[in-house]
Amino acid sequence: MKRNRVFLIALIVSIILHIATFLFFSFLFAKVDDKINEDKKVKLAFKRGGDIAKSDSTLKENTPITKPPLPPIQSQPAQNPQPMPAENKNLKQENSKPKDSQEIKEQTLPRSYDLSKLEVFDKNINSSIQQSQRANSIQADIARKLQNIPQETQNEIMQLYGDELGDYGEAEQDFIINNLRDIGRITQYYLSKRGYPPDAGYLGQQGTNAVEFYLYPNGDISDLKIIQDSRSMILDKNTMTIIQIAYKDYPHPTTKTKIRIFVKYYIW
């Protein structure tokens, strides 16, 4: 019984081994056959391509060659320069990069300046120089005109007008310089004629005030006002009244002129 069982097992194992060996070789041969078939297909395709090329060449040999008619000769346009290859462009760009960076560095580097040599440019320099020269010329002209009048009148004109007199026209300047003393005298004449304000005299008030007004060619006045008070309302009010009486005797200018005069009050 044991021998039969061993024999049966050995037989089964042998059969399994034979089957496995058969399957292995059959699978291997199948792969080899597939590869051979593919090689045959490739060779066949190459042969067909060669035949087509040969047939094309034979057709070309059999067909007569006809020369095309020569085109009319035309002047050839100037050939445009061919663009450089990309490699050369890249090389140029690479070569130019360090130069650019070097230039940028040079530009960004701070420069040292000699502050003593710097000059300030101003568009208004010329105009300001011209204005100052003109003002100096006007002041010199006024000083020359003032030499012909008494020193006391010169002082009063400079106190009342100052540098503003240089802004007036020549006709206004001449009228003020030549007639301001007479306008002051006429005003003081009417002040003494009217008499000292009794209230101010009783209180012992005295002093000097200054008035301003515009005098016109027809003899009229306007914009009368006190520009320097005498610290006495009685005296200032009396001055306004005196000017409104005395202006009729003032000399007439050739143009509208701003008049400023002192009015003085003294108790004798």
QUINOR-V72641 format. One record per residue. N is the residue number from 1. RES is the residue in one small letter. OMEGA is omega as a letter, one per 30 degrees, with the letter a starting at -180 (none if undefined). BURIAL is I if it has 16 or more other ideal C-beta (glycine too) atoms within 10 Angstrom, else O. Layout:
N;RES;OMEGA;BURIAL, N;RES;OMEGA;BURIAL
This chain:
1;m;l;O, 2;k;a;O, 3;r;a;O, 4;n;a;O, 5;r;l;O, 6;v;a;O, 7;f;a;O, 8;l;l;O, 9;i;a;O, 10;a;l;O, 11;l;a;O, 12;i;l;O, 13;v;a;O, 14;s;l;O, 15;i;a;O, 16;i;l;O, 17;l;l;O, 18;h;a;O, 19;i;l;O, 20;a;l;O, 21;t;a;O, 22;f;a;O, 23;l;a;O, 24;f;a;O, 25;f;l;O, 26;s;l;O, 27;f;l;O, 28;l;l;O, 29;f;l;O, 30;a;l;O, 31;k;l;O, 32;v;l;O, 33;d;l;O, 34;d;a;O, 35;k;l;O, 36;i;l;O, 37;n;l;O, 38;e;l;O, 39;d;l;O, 40;k;l;O, 41;k;l;O, 42;v;l;O, 43;k;l;O, 44;l;l;O, 45;a;l;O, 46;f;l;O, 47;k;l;O, 48;r;l;O, 49;g;l;O, 50;g;l;O, 51;d;l;O, 52;i;l;O, 53;a;l;O, 54;k;a;O, 55;s;l;O, 56;d;a;O, 57;s;l;O, 58;t;l;O, 59;l;l;O, 60;k;l;O, 61;e;a;O, 62;n;a;O, 63;t;l;O, 64;p;a;O, 65;i;l;O, 66;t;a;O, 67;k;l;O, 68;p;l;O, 69;p;a;O, 70;l;l;O, 71;p;l;O, 72;p;a;O, 73;i;l;O, 74;q;l;O, 75;s;a;O, 76;q;l;O, 77;p;l;O, 78;a;a;O, 79;q;l;O, 80;n;l;O, 81;p;a;O, 82;q;l;O, 83;p;l;O, 84;m;l;O, 85;p;a;O, 86;a;a;O, 87;e;l;O, 88;n;l;O, 89;k;a;O, 90;n;l;O, 91;l;l;O, 92;k;l;O, 93;q;l;O, 94;e;l;O, 95;n;a;O, 96;s;a;O, 97;k;a;O, 98;p;l;O, 99;k;a;O, 100;d;a;O, 101;s;l;O, 102;q;l;O, 103;e;l;O, 104;i;l;O, 105;k;l;O, 106;e;a;O, 107;q;a;O, 108;t;a;O, 109;l;l;O, 110;p;l;O, 111;r;l;O, 112;s;a;O, 113;y;l;O, 114;d;a;O, 115;l;a;O, 116;s;a;O, 117;k;a;O, 118;l;l;O, 119;e;l;O, 120;v;l;O, 121;f;l;O, 122;d;l;O, 123;k;a;O, 124;n;a;O, 125;i;a;O, 126;n;a;O, 127;s;l;O, 128;s;l;O, 129;i;l;O, 130;q;l;O, 131;q;l;O, 132;s;l;O, 133;q;l;O, 134;r;l;O, 135;a;l;O, 136;n;l;O, 137;s;l;O, 138;i;l;I, 139;q;l;O, 140;a;l;O, 141;d;l;O, 142;i;l;I, 143;a;l;O, 144;r;a;O, 145;k;a;I, 146;l;a;I, 147;q;a;O, 148;n;a;O, 149;i;a;O, 150;p;a;O, 151;q;l;O, 152;e;l;O, 153;t;l;I, 154;q;a;I, 155;n;l;O, 156;e;l;I, 157;i;a;I, 158;m;l;O, 159;q;a;O, 160;l;a;I, 161;y;a;I, 162;g;a;O, 163;d;l;O, 164;e;a;O, 165;l;l;I, 166;g;l;I, 167;d;a;O, 168;y;l;I, 169;g;a;O, 170;e;l;O, 171;a;l;O, 172;e;l;I, 173;q;a;I, 174;d;a;O, 175;f;a;I, 176;i;a;I, 177;i;a;I, 178;n;a;O, 179;n;a;I, 180;l;a;I, 181;r;l;I, 182;d;l;O, 183;i;l;I, 184;g;l;I, 185;r;l;O, 186;i;a;I, 187;t;a;I, 188;q;l;I, 189;y;l;O, 190;y;l;I, 191;l;l;I, 192;s;l;O, 193;k;l;O, 194;r;a;O, 195;g;a;O, 196;y;l;I, 197;p;a;I, 198;p;a;O, 199;d;l;O, 200;a;l;I, 201;g;l;O, 202;y;l;O, 203;l;l;O, 204;g;a;O, 205;q;l;I, 206;q;a;I, 207;g;a;I, 208;t;l;O, 209;n;a;I, 210;a;l;I, 211;v;l;I, 212;e;l;O, 213;f;l;I, 214;y;l;O, 215;l;a;I, 216;y;a;O, 217;p;l;O, 218;n;l;O, 219;g;l;O, 220;d;l;O, 221;i;l;I, 222;s;l;O, 223;d;l;O, 224;l;l;O, 225;k;l;O, 226;i;l;I, 227;i;l;O, 228;q;a;I, 229;d;a;O, 230;s;a;I, 231;r;l;O, 232;s;l;I, 233;m;a;O, 234;i;a;I, 235;l;a;I, 236;d;l;I, 237;k;l;O, 238;n;l;I, 239;t;l;I, 240;m;l;O, 241;t;a;O, 242;i;a;I, 243;i;a;I, 244;q;l;O, 245;i;a;O, 246;a;a;I, 247;y;a;I, 248;k;a;O, 249;d;a;O, 250;y;l;I, 251;p;a;O, 252;h;l;O, 253;p;l;I, 254;t;l;O, 255;t;l;O, 256;k;a;O, 257;t;l;I, 258;k;a;I, 259;i;l;I, 260;r;l;I, 261;i;l;I, 262;f;l;I, 263;v;a;I, 264;k;l;I, 265;y;l;I, 266;y;l;O, 267;i;a;O, 268;w;none;O
